[in-house]
Structure formats: structure tokens, C-alpha cells
Amino acid sequence: MSEAKLDVGSDFRKGDVIRFAEDHYEVLDNGGSSGTVKALDDGGVMLSGFRWRFYGEDCVMVRRATA
């Protein structure tokens, strides 16, 4: 497994939009291997402890936050 694979999500920043499966989320906080996100496809539900890798599937960057 590559080093990049081990650190999935470590570079996600507040405001980034990510995708997991078919759903999109805005990153609110990054705690390393997990963080807090707001669901963009499900009425803005906030989820804490959201893992950047779950059952072998990784979150994917969709759009970087603007500065």
C-alpha cells in the first residue's frame, strides 16, 4: 500500500467538498483519519467522526475550498 493511501484525507481542509460513494460532503474539521462534515446531498446533516476511509473505500476530493 502506498504512503498516499495510508494518509487518505489528511490534506482535506475546511470548506473542501469531498465525495464518498455517491454522496457529497463539505469538510468542516479534519482530525486526521476522520473529521466533521456537512452532507450536501441530504439536507445539510452534520456528521462528526466521519472517516475518510470506510470499508476500504476512500473519500475523494471534488473541489478545494477557495482561500
Protein Blocks (a to p, Z undefined) as FASTA:
>chain_A
ZZklmmgoklpcehiacdehjbccddfbdghjaccdddfkloopacehiafbgghiacdd
fbdcdZZ
